[in-house]
Amino acid sequence: MKALLTIGLLICSNIFMTFAWYGHLKLSEYSWFSKLSLFGIIAFSWGIAFFEYCFQVPANRIGFVNNGGPFSLVQLKVLQEVITLVVFVVFSYFAFQTQIKPNHIIGFVFLVLAVYFIFKG
């Protein structure tokens, strides 16, 4: 149960993080947003990032083995990175119509292998 909760919280966290980091690139298409100064865009992104932390911190606390969770620190980090990349691919596909190429698929296969080897030991 803690594993699923941790993964779910990490997914939510990464949705907010991806939007905070890259959403402003898409929002710049709107006139109200494009008028913001760089400081305004940073403040806007920080506001979104607050919600990322509201999911990230509990995910790590619940999931960490020293707090009774199922994951080591390295496992938590690898999960977070893979979830980040999956969320980013979905976001970039829908927000920017980014095409997934064969080299991307090969890279994802290697990431899945990395997760396998991290969790094997």
C-alpha positions as CSV (number, residue, x, y, z in Angstrom):
1,M,0.0,0.0,0.0
2,K,2.8,2.4,0.9
3,A,4.5,1.6,-2.4
4,L,1.5,2.5,-4.4
5,L,0.8,5.7,-2.4
6,T,4.4,6.7,-2.8
7,I,4.3,6.2,-6.6
8,G,1.0,8.0,-6.9
9,L,2.3,11.0,-4.9
10,L,5.5,11.0,-7.1
11,I,3.3,11.1,-10.2
12,C,1.3,14.0,-8.9
13,S,4.5,15.8,-7.8
14,N,6.1,15.4,-11.2
15,I,3.0,16.6,-13.1
16,F,3.3,19.9,-11.1
17,M,7.1,20.0,-11.5
18,T,6.9,19.5,-15.3
19,F,4.3,22.2,-15.6
20,A,6.4,24.6,-13.4
21,W,9.5,23.9,-15.4
22,Y,8.1,23.8,-18.9
23,G,4.6,25.1,-18.8
24,H,5.6,28.7,-19.2
25,L,7.0,27.8,-22.6
26,K,3.5,26.9,-23.8
27,L,1.7,29.6,-21.8
28,S,3.9,32.2,-23.6
29,E,1.5,31.7,-26.5
30,Y,-1.1,33.6,-24.5
31,S,-0.9,37.4,-24.6
32,W,-1.6,37.9,-20.8
33,F,1.3,35.5,-20.0
34,S,3.7,36.8,-22.6
35,K,3.4,40.3,-21.0
36,L,4.9,39.0,-17.7
37,S,8.5,39.9,-16.9
38,L,11.0,37.2,-16.3
39,F,10.6,37.7,-12.6
40,G,6.8,37.3,-13.0
41,I,7.3,34.0,-14.9
42,I,9.7,32.8,-12.2
43,A,7.2,33.7,-9.5
44,F,4.4,32.0,-11.4
45,S,6.5,28.8,-11.7
46,W,7.4,28.9,-8.0
47,G,3.8,29.1,-7.2
48,I,3.2,25.9,-9.1
49,A,6.4,24.3,-7.7
50,F,4.9,24.8,-4.2
51,F,2.3,22.1,-5.0
52,E,5.0,19.9,-6.4
53,Y,6.7,19.9,-2.9
54,C,3.3,19.2,-1.3
55,F,3.4,15.8,-3.0
56,Q,7.1,15.2,-3.2
57,V,7.9,15.5,0.5
58,P,5.2,13.2,1.7
59,A,6.1,10.7,-1.1
60,N,9.6,10.5,0.1
61,R,8.7,10.4,3.8
62,I,6.1,7.6,3.3
63,G,8.2,5.6,0.9
64,F,11.6,5.8,2.7
65,V,12.6,2.5,4.4
66,N,13.8,4.3,7.5
67,N,10.3,5.7,8.0
68,G,8.7,2.3,7.5
69,G,8.3,2.6,3.8
70,P,9.4,0.0,1.2
71,F,12.1,2.0,-0.7
72,S,15.7,2.8,-0.1
73,L,17.0,6.2,-0.9
74,V,18.5,5.1,-4.2
75,Q,15.3,3.3,-5.2
76,L,13.2,6.5,-4.4
77,K,15.5,8.6,-6.6
78,V,15.4,6.2,-9.5
79,L,11.6,5.9,-9.3
80,Q,11.4,9.7,-9.2
81,E,13.6,10.1,-12.2
82,V,11.8,7.5,-14.3
83,I,8.4,9.0,-13.4
84,T,9.8,12.5,-14.3
85,L,10.8,11.3,-17.7
86,V,7.5,9.5,-18.4
87,V,5.5,12.5,-17.3
88,F,7.7,14.8,-19.4
89,V,7.2,12.6,-22.5
90,V,3.4,12.7,-22.0
91,F,3.5,16.5,-21.4
92,S,5.7,17.2,-24.4
93,Y,3.6,15.0,-26.7
94,F,0.3,16.7,-25.7
95,A,1.5,20.3,-25.1
96,F,4.1,20.6,-27.9
97,Q,3.3,17.6,-30.2
98,T,6.8,16.3,-29.7
99,Q,7.3,13.1,-31.7
100,I,8.8,10.0,-30.1
101,K,11.6,8.7,-32.1
102,P,13.3,5.3,-32.1
103,N,16.3,6.6,-30.2
104,H,13.9,7.8,-27.5
105,I,12.4,4.3,-27.2
106,I,15.8,2.8,-26.9
107,G,16.7,5.2,-24.2
108,F,13.5,4.4,-22.3
109,V,14.3,0.7,-22.5
110,F,17.7,1.4,-20.9
111,L,15.8,3.3,-18.2
112,V,13.6,0.4,-17.5
113,L,16.7,-1.8,-17.3
114,A,18.2,0.7,-14.8
115,V,15.2,0.4,-12.6
116,Y,15.4,-3.4,-12.8
117,F,19.0,-3.4,-11.7
118,I,18.5,-0.9,-9.0
119,F,15.6,-2.9,-7.5
120,K,17.2,-6.3,-8.0
121,G,19.9,-5.9,-5.3
